[in-house]
Amino acid sequence: MIETVGVVGAGTMGIGIAQIAAQNEHQVIVYDHSEAQLEKAKSGLEKVLNRLVEKERITDSEREKIRNRMVFTPKMSELWPCGLVIEAIVESIEIKHQVFQSLEDIVSEHCILATNTSSLSIASIGASLKIADRIIGIHFFNPAPLMPLVEIIPSIQTAEQTTTVCKNLISHWGKTVVLCKDTPGFIVNRVARPFYGEALRIYEEGIADFTTIDWALTEIGGFRMGPFTLMDYIGNDVNFAVTESVFKAFFYDPRFKPSFTQKRYAEAGYFGRKSGRGYYNYDDIKLNPKPLTDKALGEKILNRILSLLINEAVDAVFMGVATVKDVDLAMTKGVNYPKGLLKWGDEIGLDKILKQLQELFDYYGEDRYRPNPLLRQMVQENKQFYEN
């Protein structure tokens, strides 16, 4: 049983993970080399806990208990009692190697070492360890206390016991756990790429503007945010960096090719909400154009993006990244899609999805539109992903 949980990194993600662990009655040690960041984290956590009391989510007594379970320290050596340490720092493989090598000299040989990376290889991180079977990916989504999904990613070095312990622990914390293979982007950041990439492509072809594409996805498709609103919310710099990372990690597979439009917006400093300007103007919303609410155009846009999303979800199953159930759970719980993509494909008709993709592939002659072999097989055998 893991009594003490360590968190490396007192940023938004790190302190969110620490809050979850403390609320689930673990002793928590938060380490960050920056004392200023630790003070900022403590102050931010206090505001969060106060809001939870105001909303009657927790009592005054529970708030006090959570506070008392948490220790903030600029000394990594104080992580020695931990049975699990979760790293949530910058996405740099070199820095992560340094951190994990240092951790291994501090904690016991039985301590599980986890990374919250969203895009880096777990196997590569584990290669820096003397005892590599303790490494695992535990990928939370931001904000960690609110988002239900956690991706658990064992590497080729990870012991089965390590995976079992982490899966049971995170489930006990009340999270929806999905298990996925150590491949670029895991489930969510892999399967979701066409949501952004194909929307950008449709814009670049002059088929529709940002607002019209967003309108099609939200009003007709039922998505909570359109791709351009979401990219502005995430930050164009962040989203573009993930896109580049996934593209490179997949050996430049054209399915994941980044967009010059997004590159130029990121280069211009049009990061989205945080900079006041992205695909939309947040300093003066009156300057944003109205969407062209043409239903036929909207359905054309939705069907094109949706067919690529479903094809990518099928590929995740075909390549053994995750099960049908976990792929659909990941997309509904991790990025709030209105339906699981494989379930959605069944409802539309896998034959119709295949026809749409084949038409796009024939027209463009680009591999980004190639239908997945499993999709072809399912249609040929008249099968669905879910039994009626």
C-alpha positions as a LaTeX table, in Angstrom:
\begin{tabular}{lrrr}
\hline
Residue & $x$ (\AA) & $y$ (\AA) & $z$ (\AA) \\
\hline
Met1 & 0.00 & 0.00 & 0.00 \\
Ile2 & 1.34 & 3.43 & $-0.98$ \\
Glu3 & 1.12 & 5.84 & 1.94 \\
Thr4 & 3.28 & 8.74 & 0.73 \\
Val5 & 3.11 & 10.23 & $-2.77$ \\
Gly6 & 5.76 & 12.58 & $-4.10$ \\
Val7 & 5.22 & 15.13 & $-6.85$ \\
Val8 & 8.11 & 16.69 & $-8.75$ \\
Gly9 & 7.13 & 20.08 & $-10.13$ \\
Ala10 & 4.85 & 22.62 & $-8.45$ \\
Gly11 & 3.27 & 23.99 & $-11.61$ \\
Thr12 & $-0.45$ & 23.81 & $-12.37$ \\
Met13 & $-0.36$ & 20.11 & $-13.25$ \\
Gly14 & 1.90 & 19.11 & $-10.37$ \\
Ile15 & $-0.12$ & 20.87 & $-7.71$ \\
Gly16 & $-3.34$ & 19.46 & $-9.20$ \\
Ile17 & $-1.98$ & 15.90 & $-8.90$ \\
Ala18 & $-0.81$ & 16.64 & $-5.35$ \\
Gln19 & $-4.29$ & 17.91 & $-4.43$ \\
Ile20 & $-5.90$ & 14.68 & $-5.72$ \\
Ala21 & $-3.49$ & 12.51 & $-3.72$ \\
Ala22 & $-4.01$ & 14.57 & $-0.52$ \\
Gln23 & $-7.79$ & 14.44 & $-0.91$ \\
Asn24 & $-7.45$ & 10.67 & $-1.10$ \\
Glu25 & $-5.70$ & 10.59 & 2.29 \\
His26 & $-2.09$ & 10.19 & 1.18 \\
Gln27 & 0.77 & 12.06 & 2.74 \\
Val28 & 2.07 & 14.24 & $-0.11$ \\
Ile29 & 5.50 & 15.78 & $-0.62$ \\
Val30 & 5.70 & 18.41 & $-3.35$ \\
Tyr31 & 9.21 & 19.17 & $-4.58$ \\
Asp32 & 10.29 & 22.06 & $-6.78$ \\
His33 & 13.76 & 23.60 & $-6.96$ \\
Ser34 & 12.15 & 27.07 & $-7.07$ \\
Glu35 & 11.02 & 28.37 & $-3.68$ \\
Ala36 & 9.07 & 31.13 & $-5.46$ \\
Gln37 & 7.14 & 28.49 & $-7.42$ \\
Leu38 & 6.43 & 26.56 & $-4.22$ \\
Glu39 & 5.00 & 29.68 & $-2.59$ \\
Lys40 & 2.89 & 30.35 & $-5.68$ \\
Ala41 & 1.64 & 26.75 & $-5.60$ \\
Lys42 & 0.74 & 26.94 & $-1.91$ \\
Ser43 & $-1.16$ & 30.18 & $-2.47$ \\
Gly44 & $-3.00$ & 28.73 & $-5.47$ \\
Leu45 & $-3.92$ & 25.57 & $-3.60$ \\
Glu46 & $-5.27$ & 27.61 & $-0.69$ \\
Lys47 & $-7.61$ & 29.47 & $-3.06$ \\
Val48 & $-8.79$ & 26.19 & $-4.59$ \\
Leu49 & $-9.49$ & 24.65 & $-1.19$ \\
Asn50 & $-11.34$ & 27.77 & $-0.05$ \\
Arg51 & $-13.54$ & 27.63 & $-3.15$ \\
Leu52 & $-14.28$ & 23.97 & $-2.49$ \\
Val53 & $-15.42$ & 24.88 & 1.03 \\
Glu54 & $-17.56$ & 27.75 & $-0.31$ \\
Lys55 & $-19.21$ & 25.37 & $-2.80$ \\
Glu56 & $-19.70$ & 22.83 & 0.02 \\
Arg57 & $-17.64$ & 20.21 & $-1.81$ \\
Ile58 & $-15.48$ & 19.78 & 1.30 \\
Thr59 & $-15.88$ & 20.85 & 4.93 \\
Asp60 & $-13.60$ & 23.15 & 6.95 \\
Ser61 & $-12.31$ & 20.07 & 8.74 \\
Glu62 & $-11.48$ & 18.30 & 5.46 \\
Arg63 & $-9.68$ & 21.40 & 4.19 \\
Glu64 & $-7.51$ & 21.37 & 7.32 \\
Lys65 & $-6.74$ & 17.66 & 6.92 \\
Ile66 & $-5.71$ & 18.16 & 3.27 \\
Arg67 & $-3.39$ & 21.01 & 4.29 \\
Asn68 & $-1.82$ & 18.91 & 7.03 \\
Arg69 & $-1.12$ & 16.04 & 4.64 \\
Met70 & 0.96 & 18.22 & 2.32 \\
Val71 & 4.60 & 19.25 & 2.59 \\
Phe72 & 6.29 & 21.65 & 0.14 \\
Thr73 & 10.06 & 21.48 & $-0.20$ \\
Pro74 & 12.91 & 22.79 & $-2.37$ \\
Lys75 & 14.99 & 19.73 & $-1.36$ \\
Met76 & 14.60 & 16.63 & $-3.52$ \\
Ser77 & 16.17 & 14.54 & $-0.75$ \\
Glu78 & 12.95 & 14.91 & 1.28 \\
Leu79 & 11.16 & 12.62 & $-1.18$ \\
Trp80 & 12.88 & 9.59 & 0.40 \\
Pro81 & 9.75 & 8.17 & 2.16 \\
Cys82 & 7.64 & 8.04 & $-1.04$ \\
Gly83 & 6.17 & 4.83 & $-2.42$ \\
Leu84 & 5.23 & 6.65 & $-5.63$ \\
Val85 & 6.75 & 9.77 & $-7.20$ \\
Ile86 & 5.00 & 11.47 & $-10.14$ \\
Glu87 & 7.10 & 13.85 & $-12.22$ \\
Ala88 & 5.28 & 16.81 & $-13.81$ \\
Ile89 & 7.94 & 19.11 & $-15.23$ \\
Val90 & 9.03 & 20.52 & $-18.59$ \\
Glu91 & 8.81 & 18.22 & $-21.65$ \\
Ser92 & 12.56 & 17.74 & $-22.09$ \\
Ile93 & 13.97 & 14.22 & $-22.21$ \\
Glu94 & 17.39 & 15.41 & $-21.01$ \\
Ile95 & 15.95 & 17.16 & $-17.95$ \\
Lys96 & 13.70 & 14.20 & $-17.15$ \\
His97 & 16.71 & 11.84 & $-17.32$ \\
Gln98 & 18.57 & 14.03 & $-14.82$ \\
Val99 & 15.56 & 14.17 & $-12.48$ \\
Phe100 & 14.90 & 10.42 & $-12.52$ \\
Gln101 & 18.56 & 9.55 & $-12.03$ \\
Ser102 & 18.63 & 11.86 & $-9.00$ \\
Leu103 & 15.37 & 10.39 & $-7.67$ \\
Glu104 & 16.71 & 6.86 & $-7.90$ \\
Asp105 & 19.52 & 7.77 & $-5.52$ \\
Ile106 & 16.98 & 9.06 & $-2.97$ \\
Val107 & 13.96 & 6.75 & $-2.89$ \\
Ser108 & 13.82 & 3.05 & $-2.03$ \\
Glu109 & 14.20 & 0.37 & $-4.70$ \\
His110 & 10.47 & $-0.41$ & $-4.31$ \\
Cys111 & 9.31 & 3.16 & $-5.06$ \\
Ile112 & 7.40 & 3.50 & $-8.35$ \\
Leu113 & 8.65 & 6.33 & $-10.55$ \\
Ala114 & 6.02 & 7.84 & $-12.84$ \\
Thr115 & 6.04 & 10.56 & $-15.47$ \\
Asn116 & 3.12 & 12.76 & $-16.46$ \\
Thr117 & 4.58 & 13.35 & $-19.94$ \\
Ser118 & 2.01 & 13.82 & $-22.70$ \\
Ser119 & 4.30 & 13.04 & $-25.62$ \\
Leu120 & 7.70 & 11.59 & $-24.67$ \\
Ser121 & 8.69 & 7.92 & $-24.76$ \\
Ile122 & 8.30 & 6.18 & $-21.40$ \\
Ala123 & 10.92 & 3.63 & $-22.50$ \\
Ser124 & 13.40 & 6.43 & $-23.17$ \\
Ile125 & 12.78 & 7.97 & $-19.74$ \\
Gly126 & 13.12 & 4.54 & $-18.13$ \\
Ala127 & 16.46 & 3.95 & $-19.88$ \\
Ser128 & 18.04 & 6.40 & $-17.44$ \\
Leu129 & 17.19 & 4.17 & $-14.46$ \\
Lys130 & 19.13 & 1.33 & $-12.85$ \\
Ile131 & 15.83 & $-0.36$ & $-11.95$ \\
Ala132 & 13.80 & 0.32 & $-15.08$ \\
Asp133 & 10.84 & $-1.96$ & $-14.32$ \\
Arg134 & 9.53 & 0.68 & $-11.88$ \\
Ile135 & 9.00 & 3.35 & $-14.59$ \\
Ile136 & 5.48 & 4.07 & $-15.87$ \\
Gly137 & 3.51 & 6.85 & $-17.53$ \\
Ile138 & 0.60 & 8.30 & $-15.53$ \\
His139 & $-0.83$ & 11.00 & $-17.77$ \\
Phe140 & $-3.37$ & 13.35 & $-16.18$ \\
Phe141 & $-5.31$ & 15.98 & $-18.12$ \\
Asn142 & $-5.50$ & 19.63 & $-17.13$ \\
Pro143 & $-6.99$ & 20.64 & $-14.72$ \\
Ala144 & $-6.10$ & 17.36 & $-13.02$ \\
Pro145 & $-8.61$ & 17.57 & $-10.11$ \\
Leu146 & $-11.52$ & 18.11 & $-12.55$ \\
Met147 & $-10.68$ & 16.04 & $-15.62$ \\
Pro148 & $-11.76$ & 12.41 & $-15.08$ \\
Leu149 & $-9.36$ & 10.66 & $-17.47$ \\
Val150 & $-5.90$ & 9.31 & $-16.68$ \\
Glu151 & $-3.86$ & 7.38 & $-19.26$ \\
Ile152 & $-1.67$ & 4.64 & $-17.75$ \\
Ile153 & 1.27 & 3.84 & $-20.02$ \\
Pro154 & 3.58 & 0.94 & $-19.20$ \\
Ser155 & 6.84 & 0.87 & $-21.19$ \\
Ile156 & 8.52 & $-2.25$ & $-22.51$ \\
Gln157 & 10.61 & $-2.26$ & $-19.28$ \\
Thr158 & 7.66 & $-1.82$ & $-16.86$ \\
Ala159 & 6.87 & $-4.71$ & $-14.52$ \\
Glu160 & 3.31 & $-6.02$ & $-14.65$ \\
Gln161 & 3.04 & $-5.44$ & $-10.89$ \\
Thr162 & 3.92 & $-1.76$ & $-11.38$ \\
Thr163 & 1.09 & $-1.38$ & $-13.89$ \\
Thr164 & $-1.41$ & $-3.19$ & $-11.68$ \\
Val165 & $-0.56$ & $-1.11$ & $-8.60$ \\
Cys166 & $-0.84$ & 2.19 & $-10.51$ \\
Lys167 & $-4.06$ & 1.24 & $-12.28$ \\
Asn168 & $-5.71$ & 0.25 & $-8.99$ \\
Leu169 & $-4.41$ & 3.34 & $-7.18$ \\
Ile170 & $-5.58$ & 5.86 & $-9.79$ \\
Ser171 & $-8.97$ & 4.11 & $-10.03$ \\
His172 & $-9.23$ & 4.37 & $-6.24$ \\
Trp173 & $-8.65$ & 8.12 & $-6.65$ \\
Gly174 & $-11.91$ & 8.21 & $-8.61$ \\
Lys175 & $-10.39$ & 8.61 & $-12.05$ \\
Thr176 & $-11.37$ & 6.88 & $-15.29$ \\
Val177 & $-8.29$ & 4.84 & $-16.16$ \\
Val178 & $-7.36$ & 3.73 & $-19.67$ \\
Leu179 & $-4.39$ & 1.53 & $-20.46$ \\
Cys180 & $-2.36$ & 2.29 & $-23.56$ \\
Lys181 & 0.82 & 1.27 & $-25.33$ \\
Asp182 & 3.93 & 3.46 & $-25.17$ \\
Thr183 & 3.47 & 5.07 & $-28.59$ \\
Pro184 & 3.63 & 8.77 & $-29.56$ \\
Gly185 & 0.69 & 10.78 & $-28.24$ \\
Phe186 & $-0.66$ & 7.73 & $-26.36$ \\
Ile187 & $-4.43$ & 7.67 & $-27.06$ \\
Val188 & $-5.84$ & 11.19 & $-26.81$ \\
Asn189 & $-3.04$ & 13.23 & $-28.36$ \\
Arg190 & $-2.71$ & 10.70 & $-31.16$ \\
Val191 & $-6.37$ & 10.21 & $-32.05$ \\
Ala192 & $-7.27$ & 13.91 & $-31.71$ \\
Arg193 & $-4.73$ & 15.22 & $-34.25$ \\
Pro194 & $-7.21$ & 15.36 & $-37.20$ \\
Phe195 & $-9.59$ & 17.52 & $-35.12$ \\
Tyr196 & $-7.04$ & 20.30 & $-35.47$ \\
Gly197 & $-5.09$ & 19.25 & $-38.55$ \\
Glu198 & $-8.03$ & 18.68 & $-40.90$ \\
Ala199 & $-9.80$ & 21.83 & $-39.69$ \\
Leu200 & $-6.66$ & 23.80 & $-40.59$ \\
Arg201 & $-6.48$ & 22.04 & $-43.95$ \\
Ile202 & $-10.12$ & 22.91 & $-44.73$ \\
Tyr203 & $-9.36$ & 26.56 & $-43.89$ \\
Glu204 & $-6.19$ & 26.56 & $-46.03$ \\
Glu205 & $-8.15$ & 25.23 & $-49.00$ \\
Gly206 & $-10.54$ & 28.18 & $-48.69$ \\
Ile207 & $-13.57$ & 25.98 & $-48.04$ \\
Ala208 & $-14.57$ & 27.86 & $-44.87$ \\
Asp209 & $-13.23$ & 30.32 & $-42.30$ \\
Phe210 & $-12.44$ & 29.67 & $-38.64$ \\
Thr211 & $-15.85$ & 30.64 & $-37.31$ \\
Thr212 & $-17.77$ & 28.55 & $-39.84$ \\
Ile213 & $-15.65$ & 25.45 & $-39.16$ \\
Asp214 & $-16.13$ & 25.90 & $-35.41$ \\
Trp215 & $-19.87$ & 26.39 & $-35.91$ \\
Ala216 & $-20.10$ & 23.15 & $-37.93$ \\
Leu217 & $-18.33$ & 21.12 & $-35.24$ \\
Thr218 & $-20.28$ & 22.55 & $-32.30$ \\
Glu219 & $-23.77$ & 23.18 & $-33.66$ \\
Ile220 & $-24.02$ & 20.20 & $-35.99$ \\
Gly221 & $-21.43$ & 17.84 & $-34.47$ \\
Gly222 & $-22.16$ & 18.53 & $-30.82$ \\
Phe223 & $-18.55$ & 19.16 & $-29.81$ \\
Arg224 & $-18.19$ & 21.50 & $-26.81$ \\
Met225 & $-15.59$ & 23.62 & $-28.61$ \\
Gly226 & $-14.66$ & 23.97 & $-32.25$ \\
Pro227 & $-11.05$ & 23.25 & $-33.24$ \\
Phe228 & $-9.98$ & 26.90 & $-33.53$ \\
Thr229 & $-11.61$ & 27.92 & $-30.25$ \\
Leu230 & $-9.94$ & 24.92 & $-28.60$ \\
Met231 & $-6.51$ & 25.65 & $-30.08$ \\
Asp232 & $-6.83$ & 29.23 & $-28.80$ \\
Tyr233 & $-7.81$ & 27.88 & $-25.39$ \\
Ile234 & $-4.91$ & 25.39 & $-25.22$ \\
Gly235 & $-2.46$ & 27.90 & $-26.72$ \\
Asn236 & $-1.32$ & 27.79 & $-30.34$ \\
Asp237 & 2.30 & 27.52 & $-29.25$ \\
Val238 & 1.53 & 24.48 & $-27.06$ \\
Asn239 & $-0.73$ & 22.77 & $-29.61$ \\
Phe240 & 1.75 & 23.32 & $-32.44$ \\
Ala241 & 4.61 & 21.94 & $-30.32$ \\
Val242 & 2.61 & 18.76 & $-29.60$ \\
Thr243 & 1.74 & 18.43 & $-33.30$ \\
Glu244 & 5.41 & 18.76 & $-34.27$ \\
Ser245 & 6.41 & 16.27 & $-31.57$ \\
Val246 & 3.86 & 13.65 & $-32.71$ \\
Phe247 & 4.78 & 14.17 & $-36.40$ \\
Lys248 & 8.49 & 13.67 & $-35.67$ \\
Ala249 & 7.85 & 10.71 & $-33.34$ \\
Phe250 & 5.84 & 8.94 & $-36.06$ \\
Phe251 & 8.80 & 9.24 & $-38.44$ \\
Tyr252 & 7.05 & 12.04 & $-40.36$ \\
Asp253 & 3.91 & 10.08 & $-41.20$ \\
Pro254 & 1.82 & 12.49 & $-43.36$ \\
Arg255 & $-1.27$ & 11.73 & $-41.23$ \\
Phe256 & 0.25 & 13.97 & $-38.56$ \\
Lys257 & 1.75 & 16.69 & $-40.77$ \\
Pro258 & 1.65 & 20.13 & $-39.08$ \\
Ser259 & 0.02 & 23.16 & $-40.68$ \\
Phe260 & 1.83 & 26.24 & $-41.96$ \\
Thr261 & $-1.14$ & 28.33 & $-40.83$ \\
Gln262 & $-0.69$ & 27.26 & $-37.23$ \\
Lys263 & 3.08 & 27.70 & $-37.51$ \\
Arg264 & 2.67 & 31.28 & $-38.73$ \\
Tyr265 & 0.14 & 32.12 & $-36.00$ \\
Ala266 & 2.50 & 30.72 & $-33.36$ \\
Glu267 & 5.45 & 32.62 & $-34.87$ \\
Ala268 & 3.42 & 35.85 & $-34.82$ \\
Gly269 & 2.71 & 35.40 & $-31.11$ \\
Tyr270 & $-0.98$ & 34.76 & $-31.78$ \\
Phe271 & $-1.17$ & 32.13 & $-29.05$ \\
Gly272 & $-4.88$ & 32.51 & $-28.32$ \\
Arg273 & $-6.65$ & 33.59 & $-25.16$ \\
Lys274 & $-3.46$ & 34.03 & $-23.12$ \\
Ser275 & $-2.03$ & 36.54 & $-25.64$ \\
Gly276 & $-5.33$ & 38.28 & $-26.46$ \\
Arg277 & $-5.16$ & 37.18 & $-30.08$ \\
Gly278 & $-5.21$ & 33.82 & $-31.82$ \\
Tyr279 & $-7.54$ & 32.65 & $-34.54$ \\
Tyr280 & $-9.95$ & 34.98 & $-32.78$ \\
Asn281 & $-9.50$ & 38.45 & $-31.34$ \\
Tyr282 & $-10.06$ & 38.33 & $-27.57$ \\
Asp283 & $-9.22$ & 41.99 & $-26.97$ \\
Asp284 & $-12.11$ & 43.11 & $-29.17$ \\
Ile285 & $-14.60$ & 40.30 & $-29.86$ \\
Lys286 & $-16.66$ & 42.57 & $-32.14$ \\
Leu287 & $-13.95$ & 42.16 & $-34.78$ \\
Asn288 & $-14.59$ & 38.42 & $-35.05$ \\
Pro289 & $-16.69$ & 37.50 & $-38.12$ \\
Lys290 & $-19.98$ & 35.64 & $-37.92$ \\
Pro291 & $-20.12$ & 32.04 & $-39.19$ \\
Leu292 & $-21.72$ & 31.13 & $-42.48$ \\
Thr293 & $-24.52$ & 28.95 & $-41.13$ \\
Asp294 & $-25.06$ & 26.86 & $-44.24$ \\
Lys295 & $-26.16$ & 23.38 & $-43.15$ \\
Ala296 & $-24.92$ & 21.56 & $-46.26$ \\
Leu297 & $-21.49$ & 23.17 & $-45.93$ \\
Gly298 & $-21.46$ & 22.49 & $-42.19$ \\
Glu299 & $-22.23$ & 18.79 & $-42.66$ \\
Lys300 & $-19.53$ & 18.52 & $-45.34$ \\
Ile301 & $-16.97$ & 20.00 & $-42.92$ \\
Leu302 & $-18.11$ & 17.82 & $-40.00$ \\
Asn303 & $-18.15$ & 14.60 & $-42.02$ \\
Arg304 & $-14.66$ & 15.21 & $-43.39$ \\
Ile305 & $-13.11$ & 15.85 & $-39.97$ \\
Leu306 & $-15.12$ & 13.10 & $-38.30$ \\
Ser307 & $-14.12$ & 10.48 & $-40.88$ \\
Leu308 & $-10.43$ & 11.19 & $-40.19$ \\
Leu309 & $-10.97$ & 11.10 & $-36.42$ \\
Ile310 & $-12.74$ & 7.74 & $-36.66$ \\
Asn311 & $-10.02$ & 6.40 & $-38.96$ \\
Glu312 & $-7.38$ & 7.40 & $-36.39$ \\
Ala313 & $-9.37$ & 5.74 & $-33.59$ \\
Val314 & $-9.59$ & 2.57 & $-35.70$ \\
Asp315 & $-5.82$ & 2.74 & $-36.24$ \\
Ala316 & $-5.22$ & 2.92 & $-32.48$ \\
Val317 & $-7.11$ & $-0.38$ & $-32.13$ \\
Phe318 & $-5.47$ & $-1.91$ & $-35.21$ \\
Met319 & $-1.97$ & $-1.12$ & $-33.86$ \\
Gly320 & $-2.78$ & $-2.44$ & $-30.39$ \\
Val321 & $-2.44$ & 0.96 & $-28.70$ \\
Ala322 & $-5.61$ & 0.41 & $-26.69$ \\
Thr323 & $-8.87$ & $-1.53$ & $-26.65$ \\
Val324 & $-12.06$ & $-0.34$ & $-28.35$ \\
Lys325 & $-13.53$ & 0.53 & $-24.96$ \\
Asp326 & $-10.46$ & 2.46 & $-23.78$ \\
Val327 & $-10.13$ & 4.43 & $-27.02$ \\
Asp328 & $-13.74$ & 5.61 & $-26.74$ \\
Leu329 & $-13.41$ & 6.30 & $-23.00$ \\
Ala330 & $-10.27$ & 8.34 & $-23.62$ \\
Met331 & $-11.93$ & 10.60 & $-26.17$ \\
Thr332 & $-15.13$ & 11.18 & $-24.19$ \\
Lys333 & $-13.50$ & 11.58 & $-20.76$ \\
Gly334 & $-10.19$ & 13.15 & $-21.85$ \\
Val335 & $-11.32$ & 15.72 & $-24.43$ \\
Asn336 & $-15.10$ & 15.70 & $-23.91$ \\
Tyr337 & $-16.07$ & 14.39 & $-27.34$ \\
Pro338 & $-19.85$ & 14.02 & $-27.60$ \\
Lys339 & $-19.54$ & 10.29 & $-28.39$ \\
Gly340 & $-16.86$ & 7.62 & $-28.50$ \\
Leu341 & $-15.46$ & 7.72 & $-32.03$ \\
Leu342 & $-15.77$ & 3.98 & $-32.66$ \\
Lys343 & $-19.34$ & 3.97 & $-31.36$ \\
Trp344 & $-20.01$ & 7.01 & $-33.54$ \\
Gly345 & $-18.57$ & 5.17 & $-36.54$ \\
Asp346 & $-20.95$ & 2.27 & $-35.90$ \\
Glu347 & $-23.90$ & 4.68 & $-35.76$ \\
Ile348 & $-23.00$ & 6.50 & $-38.97$ \\
Gly349 & $-22.09$ & 3.25 & $-40.71$ \\
Leu350 & $-18.51$ & 2.09 & $-41.14$ \\
Asp351 & $-19.20$ & 1.65 & $-44.86$ \\
Lys352 & $-20.04$ & 5.37 & $-45.13$ \\
Ile353 & $-16.86$ & 6.33 & $-43.26$ \\
Leu354 & $-14.80$ & 4.12 & $-45.59$ \\
Lys355 & $-16.50$ & 5.66 & $-48.66$ \\
Gln356 & $-15.77$ & 9.21 & $-47.43$ \\
Leu357 & $-12.10$ & 8.37 & $-46.77$ \\
Gln358 & $-11.68$ & 6.58 & $-50.08$ \\
Glu359 & $-13.12$ & 9.58 & $-51.94$ \\
Leu360 & $-10.71$ & 11.92 & $-50.15$ \\
Phe361 & $-7.80$ & 9.56 & $-50.81$ \\
Asp362 & $-8.69$ & 9.26 & $-54.51$ \\
Tyr363 & $-9.07$ & 13.04 & $-54.87$ \\
Tyr364 & $-5.94$ & 14.15 & $-53.01$ \\
Gly365 & $-3.71$ & 11.10 & $-53.45$ \\
Glu366 & $-2.27$ & 11.77 & $-49.98$ \\
Asp367 & $-1.55$ & 9.18 & $-47.31$ \\
Arg368 & $-3.25$ & 11.29 & $-44.64$ \\
Tyr369 & $-6.58$ & 10.04 & $-46.09$ \\
Arg370 & $-5.69$ & 6.35 & $-46.49$ \\
Pro371 & $-8.38$ & 4.15 & $-44.91$ \\
Asn372 & $-7.13$ & 1.85 & $-42.15$ \\
Pro373 & $-6.93$ & $-1.87$ & $-43.04$ \\
Leu374 & $-9.07$ & $-2.78$ & $-40.03$ \\
Leu375 & $-11.80$ & $-0.40$ & $-41.24$ \\
Arg376 & $-11.72$ & $-2.07$ & $-44.66$ \\
Gln377 & $-11.91$ & $-5.50$ & $-43.01$ \\
Met378 & $-14.81$ & $-4.50$ & $-40.74$ \\
Val379 & $-16.81$ & $-3.24$ & $-43.73$ \\
Gln380 & $-15.96$ & $-6.29$ & $-45.83$ \\
Glu381 & $-17.10$ & $-8.63$ & $-43.06$ \\
Asn382 & $-20.12$ & $-6.43$ & $-42.20$ \\
Lys383 & $-18.97$ & $-6.05$ & $-38.59$ \\
Gln384 & $-19.29$ & $-3.30$ & $-36.01$ \\
Phe385 & $-17.12$ & $-2.37$ & $-33.04$ \\
Tyr386 & $-20.06$ & $-2.77$ & $-30.68$ \\
Glu387 & $-22.75$ & $-5.41$ & $-30.71$ \\
Asn388 & $-26.26$ & $-3.99$ & $-30.99$ \\
\hline
\end{tabular}
